[in-house]
Amino acid sequence: MKRMRIPGEIKDLMPDRYKLIHFYNDIDTWELYDLYSDPREMNNVYNNPDYEEITKKLKEQLKELQSLILINFRY
């Protein structure tokens, strides 16, 4: 995993191939990018059924990392 960034209104998780981003509070929006097929992050595949399993896995990883660093975000 390259990074996990949690500033004021955005959370993101970026393993080697995928980038999951959660914009929360006012807009509560998710984005998922396949960095192999879309390195410029132009095509949000979050709602694409082909990425359902990876989305679920990345959300679980994000939740686990948040609990490890004692940050409690709503889902």
WOVEN-V493518 format. One line per field, one symbol per residue. phi: phi as a letter, one per 40 degrees, with the letter a starting at -180 (. if undefined). psi: psi as a letter, one per 20 degrees, with the letter a starting at -180 (. if undefined). burial: b if it has 9 or more other C-alpha atoms within 8 Angstrom, else e. A space follows every 10 residues. Layout:
phi = ???
psi = ???
burial = ???
This chain:
phi = .cabbbcdbb babbccbbbb bbcbgcbfbb bbbccccacc fbbcbdccdc bdcccccccc ccccccccbf bbbcb
psi = pgqppmagjp pqpnahhqop pooadhhmqq qppoigimij lioojgjphi jgghggghhg gggghhhhjl poqq.
burial = eeeeeeeeeb bbbbbeebbb bbbbeeeeeb bbbbbeebee beebbbeeee bbeebeebbe ebeeebbeee eeeee
